[in-house]
């Protein structure tokens, strides 16, 4: 079972959570085919990726196996624009979301004290903005430990996504609209009122925010804020950046309203929500200076190398951006409150529409698989790959075909083998110990039968009478069995109840414990159908078959004695006079014949 989130090409449509029941060794093509059957999105227009820690961990390409996907992994599928529909080249870009200012620090990195009031707000390191301190003493004590990891990097927020746009329409405003719409599925954004900036603040990665160390090892950080308010005010008035306080109070509360779809071709900002005095961007504004985020090129891991000049896109009006060599972008939210215009951003769970079980249904809670699910997967239609295309005898061409397995005639005894052993990539083998719940009585297989002879008012029901279990793994294991003797006329009744067969040990066994994860083969008998045993076993005495057995045994014994007798004569000349002699052949044959004809206990044989 795989749980995926499908994002449509239209970013204003809610994502859909799909529950896909695929084989254990399925490949990405199987997943795309299943999504196509559920949604109608062509496999070639699907992009499957795995998300980990808010960034793209892996893109699944043709032939990739799905065996490494765990139940808790985040699998996203994005619908992209088909170039045949657009009638021009289409640009595909993977986008991650980041914030320019790291999130507030509420605990002192040195003493562990937690700030609980406005007066106790921590001062952060102005190089990395990831640690905070109560005072200079805590900062100096923690510097030796912190300096090795003191490096500025942008925090990830929300979830990544993949967008597609015709190259002729890839303008800055169109790109902003698409990013803004896709981001609303995984982040809440609020734009507070615009206030005049009281302080001048440079970029976090600027060289003016470096921290120097003296030869004596003490930290010379002229950005630590003095506790004296007058001193702090004088330093601020002189234009010197002292130390950065948390950009957002730890007790600050703010409300967020969802994004509304903008008018096509017009950049529409986020709504203000319920806060009074909120600032709304003017309609039609598409300037990069007024945008709530920067659009920057990044590497496949969502990182910007400081040693290289990252390309920051700017608004060029109606001129399309050159995305021919761009595959990964980042939208960096402007959340620095010391700037004139900033936004507040927080991550949220993806708001999706469930296609199965409702929004509160968790498919991962279904740890067990049912036999009905296995049969449904076994008999569902399968679209053949191009390599297995069907050759049409009329048009003399290979055509795409669908294969479907169904039952035409139902047997009296139905034997089902569960696939417990998996072979992948030719050399990898694995034992599947997943629990498969199967009914002990009343297995209905009418939905898998296409014969018109099946009566709707009398569905074919089967009752279990035996199970073969396999315990262990691929390199070694042990077989046991559960079985009962059913009545010849009534499959629900038992002449002999359930027994556990474990080598030579046979003991009674309760029926409610027959369904176990080690079940390997299931034996069912059809209900309401007379059971006739062909060539029924008969009881015979061993002496009746002894002559036939003795003839073969006598011939084999004679051949063996001939070889031994010849070998013995070849070495007699080299042996001492008192060496034991070989007994006469006739005597040995007589002894073996007597043993073969001796009467034994009665046994049952089957012809």
Protein Blocks (a to p, Z undefined) as FASTA:
>chain_A
ZZdddddfblkbccddddddddfkbcfklmmmmmmmmnopafklcccdddeehiafbdcd
ehiafklpcfkbccdddddddfklnopacdddddddddfbdcddfbdfklopacfbfklp
ccddfklopaccfblmlmmmmmmmmmmmgccddddehjdddddddfklmcfklmmmmmmm
mmmmmpccddddddddfbdcddfkbmklcccddfkopacdfkbccfblklmmmmmmnopa
fbdcdfbdfkbccdddddddddehiacdddebjaghiacddehiacfklpcbdcddddfk
opacfkbccdddddehjaccdfklgcbdcddddfbfkbmbdcdddddddddddfehpjkl
cfklmmbacfklmmmmmmpccdddfklcccdfklopacddddddddfbdcfbdcddddfb
dceehlaccddfbdcdddfehpafklmpcbfkbcfklccddddfbdcddeddfkbccddd
ddddddfklmkbcfbdcdddehjbccdddfklmpcfkbmbdcdddehiacddehiacddd
fklmmmmmmmmmmmmmmmmmmmmmmmmmmmmmmpcfklccdddfklmmmmmmmmmmpccd
dddddZZ
